[in-house]
């Protein structure tokens, strides 16, 4: 069983610190990405590139994490409050971060934005 609390804390901390190298160390080399930019992508380098572009356009931080997981802790849905600024102004919105884990390593990362 994965330690969902420590994984969640580490991911959110790395995202808020823009520490893409630290985050990349927690993911599988072929990590599947979606909801960060257009379409889907794979790999650590794509993760770093997509996050760098996202945070250049949206100065966003994540707070108020509510973690939900399956019985084994391999699938995490994290409800977050995303607060930030973009060309359109300041915002606060709900996002869902989906993490899929295999032996404690992130194999999929997907963001979903609430309406």
Buried (B, 14 or more C-beta within 10 A) or exposed (E): EBEBEEBBEBBBEBBEEBBBEBBBEBBBEEBBBBBBBEEEBBBBEBBBBBBEEBBEEBEBBBEEBEBEBEEEBBBBBBBBBBBBEEEEEEEEEEBBBBBBBEEEBBBBBBBEEEE
